[in-house]
C-alpha cells in the first residue's frame, strides 16, 4: 500500500501533463511609425470561380432538360451552360465585393513609402501619425497609441 501511495503523486503529475495543451505561439511583429500621405477607397473582389462553375452546371442541366430534343437538347445545354456560367460569375462578384482603404504611408525611420490595403473600420486623415504593424508577410495600420 505504501508503494502505491508513494507513486501516486508522480503518476498524477504524468497524467495531468499528458492532458495539457502546449501554449499558442504567435509570430513576432514589428511596429514602425509613419504619416498618412494618401487615402483611397477601393473595391476588392475575391472571386473563386465557384459561381461560374455552379451556374454553368445548373444552366446546362435546366436548358438541356427543358428545351429541345436530341441535337436541339445538346445545343440548348451548351448555351444554357454558357449563360449560367456568366450569370453565376456575375452573382459571385456582387456577393464577394467589399470596400477597403488603400493607405499610402511615409515611414519616419527611413522615408520609405508603404501601401497597405485593409478593411475600413478606422478613419485615417492625411498627415495623421500611425503605426504599421507587420509580421513580414502581412501588415495592418492603426492610429498611433501615445505613451503618456
Order of alpha helices (4+ residues) and beta strands (2+ residues): alpha-beta-alpha-alpha-beta-beta-beta-beta
